[in-house]
Amino acid sequence: MLDQSFSFDNFRILLDVENRLGNYLEDKSFFKDNDVFSESRKLSNEIIELNKKIRDEKLKLPAIHLRKPEDHKEVDKLEKLKDDIKTQRENALEEILKGISAKINDENFKLIIQKGIVKFGDQLYIAKNTPENYFILKQLQRNIYKTFNVKQSDRKELIAQLSLLLKDGFPKVILRTDISKFYESIPHSQLINKIDENSLLSFPSKKVIKQILNQYWNILVADGIKNINDERIGIPRGIGISAFLSELYLKDLDSLLKSMPNVTYFARYVDDIIIIFTPGNRKETTPIVTYKSEVKRIIEKFNLKINNRKTQVINLKNGITQNHSITYLGYKFSLSNQKPLTIKMSDKKYNRYKSKIKISFDEFLSDISKYTPNTSKTNNKLVQRIKILTSNFRLFRRKDNVLIGIYFSNEFLTKELQDLENLDRFLRSEIKRVSASLSIISKNKLDMLSFTNGFNKKHTLNFNFNEKHKRGAVKIDKIINIWKDL
């Protein structure tokens, strides 16, 4: 039987899982207003220092020609001390996590959501950044995932599959669409029915989910967006469990779309859908408009609507007779009978890179005028920002060796790197725009940075987003924070 409780045992597992994902919950900056992990963090840092000493002592051993048991004495002593501190850390974590669990399981505890920022025209919602809210939401996600077997598709896998299918040359009809105002349109009654029908999901989990949906609806009514007697629809964007609830709601929709006649490929990432139909023979006469109307009919059965502006149907029953392009998951796939498939950045992604460059240089000019005595730090911050944009970096504290950046976020681009070359030209123009305010050293460093080189050579930086900084150093969160709304 799956343990779905909001307990120490489950929270201890979650702590390790989050650490492996690069979310170091023990860092003092993670829960800024409630640093509950100060004691365990202190012990964790002691373990890190001991590991360094143990490594140094072990490096001395090969130099000893005839080793005796006492030569290992210092290593053994350090290892024992480390084991003792690890035990102390576990005891500290147990006390901390049991305290969090007790607060959550108190009958008066309630997870409160509130409006956050508006991003890309959509209102986001947040829960206050407390240990209790964080752990209850993470446990809820795990409970929904385990009991409903739902998760989001893998973006890279979908892009790789679509690339292969667009190259294969077989007759096909491609339909690309997305669901209009997806999160805001999911009906509460149908969603709650699915939740209540699942006997595996625990009652406390169901209770918290319903509380969140009720709070979301009350916010809409209070803001005058909805009337109290309207049908309750929508789930809060930005709250962690919403992604899992949306996947749960669309599970049956996916099955119906996959089972349509002649469907040979179906992919959905959140609300973005690609369906490939392969007619049984070249003489098949189904009108192209029929594919769209049938998909629309099925989606509307779930009280959802397709976004007509973003819906396209491409007829390749007779091969590629004209140029076509499909934008999907940050890439633009261009089909032509004159040359092989080309894959570029989507216009949205390309413009986001340009915006990040421009904002970085605008901020530099603003800071130079404000903090004239500290120009070296301002110069350094600009260089670091452009370095991040043009390079790749490894996420520290992750055991799965995750790399992100200009190559790893755009690895499906085809050999014609026109987008990257254009970004390089834009970068050069921005450097020129502020050159009078740049130090010679910073100008030289910026001149060496390039999107194309970062992509081709896979330049990799080692950034620890949780590291401690010396006085005067530029903190990583301050470097990237100016892009948070892009």
Summary of the structure (lengths in Angstrom):
residues: 486
radius of gyration: 27.0
end to end distance: 43.2
largest distance: 86.0
contacts: 1362
relative contact order: 0.09
helix: 54%
strand: 14%
